[in-house]
Amino acid sequence: MSSPLAPLESMLRSWPLLRSHFRGRDYLPEPELRAFVAAAVPGVPTAAWPVVLQGLVRSQLLHETVPGVLAFEADPYVSAGKPVLAPAWIALWQHLQARLGCC
């Protein structure tokens, strides 16, 4: 009897292959990632894909940016549901405040 985590373990062993295949890409459509996994990682059956994907997201190896699109890196502008302004926008706001002589 095989472990229920065997597909995820198989995926983790193949992680360097997956990263090298998608090198230089910021975002991955889930269907494209699923097709690559089906072809390159025989230990991950199609039926196990939701469990494998959930494990990769929970371990923060993949991040869901929008439904159906994944990324290797977390979005730096989103943190715990709180919007964060880019430093350039903060600098612009401070410049405008200084020019107007308020606040």
C-alpha positions as CSV (number, residue, x, y, z in Angstrom):
1,M,0.0,0.0,0.0
2,S,1.5,3.3,-1.0
3,S,1.5,6.5,1.0
4,P,-1.1,9.1,0.2
5,L,1.8,11.6,0.1
6,A,3.7,9.6,-2.5
7,P,2.7,11.8,-5.4
8,L,3.8,15.0,-3.5
9,E,7.1,13.3,-2.6
10,S,7.6,12.4,-6.3
11,M,6.9,16.0,-7.3
12,L,9.3,17.3,-4.7
13,R,12.1,15.0,-6.0
14,S,11.4,16.4,-9.5
15,W,11.3,20.0,-8.3
16,P,14.8,21.0,-9.8
17,L,13.6,19.7,-13.2
18,L,10.4,21.8,-13.0
19,R,12.3,24.9,-11.9
20,S,14.8,24.6,-14.7
21,H,12.0,24.0,-17.3
22,F,10.2,27.2,-16.3
23,R,13.3,29.3,-15.6
24,G,12.8,33.0,-16.3
25,R,9.1,32.9,-16.1
26,D,7.2,34.8,-13.4
27,Y,3.8,33.3,-13.9
28,L,2.7,29.8,-14.8
29,P,-0.8,28.9,-16.1
30,E,-2.0,25.9,-14.1
31,P,-2.9,23.9,-17.3
32,E,0.6,24.3,-18.6
33,L,2.1,23.3,-15.3
34,R,-0.2,20.3,-15.1
35,A,0.7,19.2,-18.6
36,F,4.4,19.4,-17.8
37,V,4.0,17.4,-14.6
38,A,1.9,14.8,-16.4
39,A,4.7,14.4,-19.1
40,A,7.8,14.7,-16.9
41,V,6.8,13.3,-13.5
42,P,5.3,9.8,-13.9
43,G,4.8,9.5,-10.1
44,V,2.0,12.1,-10.1
45,P,-1.2,10.7,-11.5
46,T,-3.8,13.1,-12.9
47,A,-6.2,12.3,-10.1
48,A,-3.6,13.3,-7.5
49,W,-2.9,16.7,-9.0
50,P,-5.2,18.7,-6.6
51,V,-3.5,17.2,-3.6
52,V,-0.1,17.8,-5.0
53,L,-0.9,21.4,-6.0
54,Q,-2.3,22.1,-2.5
55,G,0.9,20.7,-0.9
56,L,3.1,22.9,-3.1
57,V,1.0,26.0,-2.2
58,R,1.0,25.2,1.5
59,S,4.7,24.7,1.5
60,Q,5.1,28.0,-0.3
61,L,7.0,26.5,-3.2
62,L,4.2,27.9,-5.5
63,H,1.9,30.8,-4.9
64,E,-1.5,31.3,-6.4
65,T,-1.6,34.8,-7.8
66,V,-5.1,34.6,-9.4
67,P,-7.2,31.5,-9.9
68,G,-5.5,29.3,-12.5
69,V,-2.2,31.2,-12.4
70,L,0.7,30.3,-10.2
71,A,4.1,31.9,-9.4
72,F,7.3,30.6,-7.8
73,E,7.7,33.8,-5.8
74,A,5.1,35.5,-3.6
75,D,3.8,38.9,-4.7
76,P,5.9,41.4,-2.8
77,Y,3.0,44.0,-2.8
78,V,0.5,41.7,-1.0
79,S,1.0,40.9,2.6
80,A,-1.7,39.4,4.9
81,G,-4.5,41.0,3.0
82,K,-3.1,44.5,3.6
83,P,-2.3,46.6,0.6
84,V,1.3,47.8,0.5
85,L,2.5,50.7,-1.6
86,A,5.6,50.5,-3.7
87,P,8.4,52.7,-2.5
88,A,8.2,54.8,-5.6
89,W,4.6,55.7,-4.9
90,I,5.4,56.6,-1.3
91,A,8.3,58.9,-2.5
92,L,5.9,60.6,-4.9
93,W,3.3,61.2,-2.2
94,Q,5.9,62.6,0.1
95,H,7.2,64.9,-2.7
96,L,3.7,66.2,-3.4
97,Q,3.1,66.8,0.3
98,A,6.3,68.8,0.6
99,R,5.5,70.9,-2.5
100,L,2.0,71.7,-1.2
101,G,3.3,72.6,2.3
102,C,0.8,70.5,4.1
103,C,0.6,67.5,6.4
